[in-house]
Amino acid sequence: MPLPSVDHLAGSPAQSPQLGPASAGLPRPHASPAGPARLEVHPLHQPLAAIQVARGAAASAVVLYHAAHHTEDVLGTVPFHGFAQWGHAAVDFFFVLSGFIIQHVHGADVGRRDRIQRFVSRRFFRVYPIFWVALVVFALRNVFARSYRAPSVQEFFVDALLLRHQSEPIVDVQWSLSLEILFYGAFALLIVHQRLGQLVLGLWGAAILGCTMGLIPDPSLPMLQLATSAYGLQFFMGMGVARLVACKLQAPGRTLALAGTLAFGLAATLEVRGVLNGYGTAARWFYGASSVPLIWGLVEWERSRKEALQPPRWLLSLGACSYSVYLFHILGIGILGKAAQFLDVASYRNPAWPPWLLGALLGLALFAAGLGLSWAVGHYFELRLLRWMRSSSLRTRTG
């Protein structure tokens, strides 16, 4: 089970909302010759620390989820007493966060056609280059590993555009990126033509509600099924959070964040206990709605602080590398999982050990392998690639 990416997964200083202590007057109305006053939003020089930490925690939850499922494949038992089952719900948090960031950072661009190139270029270079690296790596895995089906040339190039959604994508987690691209396309319409964009977003939201409530038959095309899934509503939830932040209501940030965390934890507990179907429509509402006060509260809490929040650097680094963690963690888990199967780790059970111990040890080892490899890709490759692309873009504009 996957989860989404991009700005909500990997922090980008040039694209994060300015909501720190230095931005007390943000956002503010800005008159433009192109139209009426709009909310002017300025980019952050440093990503919001609380959101960055939340990103890293959510990405880690997804890694733990996949590590637990691979452990079950190797040993035939569920590790951690099933606790990791809720980890897939980080995808809900990330979709809400994506809607918040896009609306907050680019809300001032709505109806201004001259901003569309800036929006598209930022989205493109944030999503595609590192995804193409992952696509090549996983395509090679599929070609040489016996347990995977080798992709056709057509499948490879369609997947490279993130326009194919089916049960066996080349990159295991790319379904959520395809939905992300659909959201970016709808928001791009808002920038090019505000009323047309509002119409498209309104129709999209209505279609999602109609399909999830059973009022409209589910479409037959896989991409349309994805587009009308309940996950899409979470973008709208995030956009709503951005509007609440823009109103500067002086909301109790810590209380909101705590309430959101408790509500999210309740949904996770219900899923682990088997009360809530974590893959059903109700879970999308539950996890998405819980993410709203969580994100709003984190933003308001940090913005209201007199001193900047300074979490440990490793937590900030994990948040900054969370897109790579999302894309590549399956690789590290898979490599160690295959090694565990080859070594027949299941035969190492000792009657003197607690029955849960071997599963917990293997699960933690797979978690460490997936998180370590994917963080290294982000820290030593993705972030450097982003800095190089940014500097190249600046040289092009100033040259």
Buried (B, 14 or more C-beta within 10 A) or exposed (E): BBBBBBBBBBBBBBBBBBBBEEBEEBBEEEEEEEEEEBBBBBEBEBBBBBBBBBBBBBBBBBBBBBBBBBBBEBBEBBBBEBBBBBBBBBBBBBBBBBBBBBBBBBBBBBBBEEBBEEBBEBBEBBBBEBBEBBBBBBBEBBEEEEEBEBBEEEBBEBBBEBEBBEEEBBBBBBBBBBBBBBBBEBBBBBBBBBEEBBEBBEEBBEBBBBBBEEEBEEBEEBBBEBBBBBBBBBBBBBBBBBEBBBEBEEBBBEEBBBBBBEBBEEBBEBBBEEEBEBEEBBBBBBBBBBBBBBBBBBBBBBBBBEEEBEEEEEBBBBBBBBBBBBBBBBBBBBBBBBEBBEEEBBEEBEEEEEEBEBBBBBBBBBBBBBBBBBBBBBBEBBBEBBEEBBEEBEEEEEE
